[in-house]
């Protein structure tokens, strides 16, 4: 499982008639692999919950999302497992089938909402996302790394 976490000042998402946005917080792109298990899920969830990537008064990344009253925009993104090793066109054979990916995506929404305000993308939808990456700061969390 992979989560690409970006620290943002704001994020807006549009998918057909659906629109949502957040202020300060994270945009989390979540990719599920065919072989992912609850162990992978627990690792990713724990890392997202405990990341300290906001600056304290001394300019060091010591604050977590809760300390800055931030929120999350969670977006399912199967392309995080796109493989271009052997071709120029990505292969997505490592990306989980829809049922498995949807299971973990929906579980992540529920579990994150216990701790933070969470907005979501549209699973399987073609979305347009606008955001201001603060830093820029992007952290790739991989349960296999």
BAMIMAR-359424 format. One record per residue: residue number from 1; z negated, y negated, x negated of N, C-alpha, C in turn. Coordinates in steps of 0.05 Angstrom, whole numbers. Layout:
BEGIN
pos  n.z  n.y  n.x  ca.z  ca.y  ca.x  c.z  c.y  c.x
NUM  Z  Y  X  Z  Y  X  Z  Y  X
...
This chain:
BEGIN
pos  n.z  n.y  n.x  ca.z  ca.y  ca.x  c.z  c.y  c.x
1  0  23  -17  0  0  0  0  -25  -18
2  14  -45  -9  16  -69  -24  10  -93  -6
3  -4  -112  -17  -8  -138  -3  -2  -160  -22
4  17  -177  -15  23  -201  -30  8  -223  -17
5  -13  -233  -30  -30  -254  -19  -23  -281  -32
6  -17  -300  -16  -10  -327  -26  -30  -347  -14
7  -42  -363  -32  -60  -384  -24  -43  -407  -13
8  -48  -416  12  -32  -436  24  -48  -459  36
9  -35  -482  36  -47  -505  51  -41  -503  81
10  -18  -491  87  -11  -485  115  11  -464  115
11  14  -452  138  37  -433  142  44  -433  172
12  70  -433  177  81  -433  204  101  -410  206
13  100  -396  229  118  -373  233  131  -376  260
14  157  -371  261  172  -371  286  188  -345  287
15  188  -333  311  204  -309  316  212  -310  346
16  237  -317  350  248  -321  377  230  -341  392
17  216  -333  414  199  -352  429  171  -353  419
18  164  -337  400  137  -335  389  133  -354  366
19  112  -370  366  106  -388  344  76  -387  339
20  69  -389  313  41  -390  306  38  -405  280
21  14  -414  274  10  -427  248  -20  -426  240
22  -24  -430  215  -51  -433  204  -53  -457  186
23  -77  -466  180  -81  -486  160  -88  -473  134
24  -107  -483  120  -116  -473  94  -123  -443  97
25  -113  -427  77  -119  -399  78  -100  -383  62
26  -94  -359  72  -76  -340  59  -53  -333  78
27  -30  -329  66  -9  -314  80  -9  -288  65
28  -12  -266  81  -13  -239  70  11  -224  79
29  29  -216  61  51  -199  67  42  -170  61
30  42  -153  81  32  -126  79  54  -105  79
31  56  -89  58  76  -68  56  62  -41  56
32  72  -23  73  61  4  75  80  24  64
33  70  42  48  87  63  35  85  89  51
34  105  106  48  106  131  62  82  149  57
35  70  147  34  47  165  26  20  151  29
36  19  128  41  -7  114  43  -27  128  61
37  -52  127  53  -74  139  67  -95  119  73
38  -116  128  86  -139  110  92  -152  100  66
39  -150  115  45  -161  107  19  -146  82  9
40  -120  82  11  -103  59  3  -110  35  21
41  -112  40  47  -119  19  66  -145  6  59
42  -166  22  55  -193  12  49  -193  -5  23
43  -177  3  3  -176  -12  -21  -164  -40  -16
44  -141  -41  -2  -128  -66  4  -145  -84  21
45  -157  -73  41  -175  -89  59  -198  -101  43
46  -211  -85  26  -234  -94  10  -225  -117  -8
47  -202  -114  -21  -193  -135  -39  -187  -161  -24
48  -173  -159  -1  -167  -183  15  -193  -197  23
49  -212  -181  33  -238  -193  42  -253  -207  20
50  -251  -197  -4  -268  -207  -26  -254  -225  -47
51  -228  -230  -43  -214  -247  -63  -228  -274  -66
52  -230  -283  -90  -241  -309  -96  -220  -325  -111
53  -203  -338  -95  -180  -353  -107  -179  -382  -99
54  -201  -392  -88  -203  -421  -83  -222  -433  -103
55  -216  -458  -110  -230  -471  -132  -258  -481  -123
56  -277  -479  -141  -303  -490  -137  -303  -519  -147
57  -326  -532  -148  -328  -560  -157  -320  -563  -186
58  -321  -541  -202  -314  -543  -230  -285  -535  -235
59  -270  -530  -214  -241  -523  -217  -236  -494  -223
60  -257  -477  -221  -253  -448  -226  -249  -434  -199
61  -234  -412  -200  -229  -397  -176  -253  -379  -171
62  -272  -390  -156  -297  -376  -150  -303  -374  -120
63  -288  -388  -103  -293  -388  -75  -275  -368  -60
64  -287  -356  -40  -271  -338  -23  -262  -352  3
65  -247  -338  19  -236  -350  43  -257  -360  62
66  -278  -345  65  -300  -353  84  -313  -379  74
67  -316  -382  48  -329  -406  38  -313  -432  42
68  -287  -429  46  -270  -453  51  -262  -454  80
69  -274  -437  97  -267  -437  126  -237  -433  130
70  -225  -415  115  -197  -410  117  -190  -389  137
71  -164  -386  141  -153  -366  159  -130  -351  146
72  -120  -331  160  -99  -313  149  -76  -312  168
73  -52  -313  157  -28  -306  171  -19  -279  159
74  -21  -258  175  -14  -231  167  14  -223  176
75  31  -215  157  59  -209  164  65  -181  152
76  75  -163  169  84  -137  160  111  -141  145
77  113  -130  121  137  -134  105  144  -108  90
78  161  -92  102  169  -66  90  185  -71  65
79  196  -94  61  212  -100  37  196  -101  11
80  169  -101  13  152  -100  -11  156  -73  -25
81  168  -54  -12  174  -28  -25  204  -25  -29
82  219  -47  -29  247  -46  -36  251  -39  -65
83  268  -20  -71  273  -10  -98  301  -16  -106
84  304  -31  -128  331  -38  -139  335  -26  -167
85  319  -6  -173  320  6  -200  348  18  -206
86  360  32  -187  386  45  -192  410  31  -180
87  405  10  -163  427  -4  -150  420  -33  -147
88  440  -48  -139  435  -77  -133  427  -81  -104
89  434  -63  -87  425  -64  -60  399  -49  -58
90  378  -61  -46  352  -47  -46  353  -22  -28
91  337  -3  -38  332  21  -22  304  19  -11
92  300  27  13  274  25  26  262  52  33
93  270  73  18  261  100  24  231  103  20
94  219  86  4  190  87  -1  174  74  22
95  187  57  38  174  43  59  166  63  81
96  142  59  92  132  77  113  149  77  138
97  150  99  153  163  98  179  148  80  198
98  162  71  218  151  51  237  123  58  247
99  119  83  255  94  91  268  70  87  248
100  74  96  224  53  94  203  48  65  196
101  69  50  192  66  22  185  53  6  207
102  60  11  232  48  -3  254  19  4  257
103  12  29  252  -16  37  254  -33  21  234
104  -25  20  209  -41  5  189  -40  -25  193
105  -17  -35  202  -15  -64  207  -34  -72  229
106  -34  -58  251  -52  -64  273  -81  -61  266
107  -87  -40  250  -115  -36  240  -124  -59  223
108  -106  -69  206  -112  -91  188  -118  -116  205
109  -103  -121  225  -108  -144  243  -136  -143  254
110  -143  -120  265  -170  -117  277  -192  -120  257
111  -189  -107  234  -210  -108  213  -213  -136  200
112  -191  -150  197  -193  -177  185  -205  -197  205
113  -199  -193  231  -209  -211  252  -239  -210  255
114  -252  -189  245  -281  -188  245  -292  -210  227
115  -277  -218  206  -287  -237  186  -274  -264  187
116  -249  -266  195  -233  -291  193  -215  -295  218
117  -208  -320  223  -187  -324  243  -161  -313  231
118  -146  -297  247  -122  -284  237  -100  -289  258
119  -77  -299  248  -53  -301  263  -34  -280  252
120  -14  -273  267  3  -251  259  33  -257  262
121  48  -242  247  77  -242  251  84  -224  274
122  110  -219  278  119  -201  298  129  -176  284
123  116  -153  289  123  -129  275  152  -122  281
124  167  -118  259  196  -111  262  214  -134  270
125  203  -158  273  219  -180  282  231  -195  258
126  252  -210  265  264  -228  245  250  -255  246
127  234  -261  226  217  -284  227  226  -306  207
128  221  -330  214  224  -353  196  196  -363  190
129  189  -364  164  163  -373  156  165  -396  137
130  150  -417  143  148  -440  126  120  -443  117
131  116  -446  91  89  -449  82  88  -465  56
132  65  -477  50  61  -492  26  42  -476  8
133  53  -463  -12  37  -447  -31  21  -466  -48
134  -5  -463  -49  -23  -481  -64  -26  -469  -92
135  -15  -482  -112  -18  -473  -140  7  -476  -156
136  27  -460  -152  29  -437  -133  11  -415  -143
137  0  -401  -123  -18  -378  -129  -10  -355  -111
138  -1  -333  -124  7  -309  -110  -6  -285  -125
139  -19  -268  -110  -32  -244  -121  -20  -219  -108
140  -10  -201  -124  0  -176  -114  -22  -155  -117
141  -31  -144  -95  -51  -123  -95  -36  -97  -88
142  -39  -77  -106  -25  -52  -102  -46  -30  -104
143  -48  -13  -83  -69  7  -82  -65  29  -103
144  -41  31  -115  -35  51  -135  -39  40  -163
145  -41  14  -166  -43  2  -193  -71  5  -205
